[in-house]
Amino acid sequence: MCTFIIMGNTTSKRDPPPPPTNKEKGTNGNAGHRDFKKNHGLCGLSLEIEEISTNVPEIHSSDEDPDDVFYKFVILHAENDTNEASRLQHLLQNKFCIKPGIIFAEMPGGRHLLENLNDVVNRSAWTIILLTEHFLSEAWCEFQSYTSLMNALNKQHKYNSVIPLRPLNNPLPREKTPCVLQAINALEEDSPGFAKQVEKIFQESKYRQQQAIWRKERTNEIH
């Protein structure tokens, strides 16, 4: 804390500064309210600004280990749905401030698909299954779903962590959805309650709990 000392002739008389006018008081009183509104709206940026910001490369510290990232979500998708998965990734990260997230297409190449699948499911708090018409055209998609569900059944902290999602574009009809996924309430992007569903599912406390367990398991593996 800084202390300011006014030097000068203590015997001299000076007129005190005039009190603030009502206009000035009103201005100062509204400043905090304006700042609150400004900060409160940071997560509600326009889609144009969001799109620009997502194209700017992130700057990582040279000391940061990319393998030490625990994601809030991973989107598993068909090969032909990479663009749609990327759109939903940006939507969740930028509109709902649920980050970091990843799509399966962003996993590093040169490794076996099963190794990448096991890694990304364990390193994410929630696994999103993208349900489009392309889902049924690839046996790999159903395998991803069953693997994620088995992972959630075998690990107590992963309970309710698999989220089927029907997007706006080319959604898979309910009657075509595999029975094992029909038993899980899916996120419907065209639903009026989509935003409330997202806020209810992706809770910060649940993420922190899973992150702590993952870090502990990873530390035990290293040592």
Summary of the structure (lengths in Angstrom):
residues: 223
radius of gyration: 25.3
end to end distance: 44.8
largest distance: 91.5
contacts: 520
relative contact order: 0.10
helix: 54%
strand: 11%
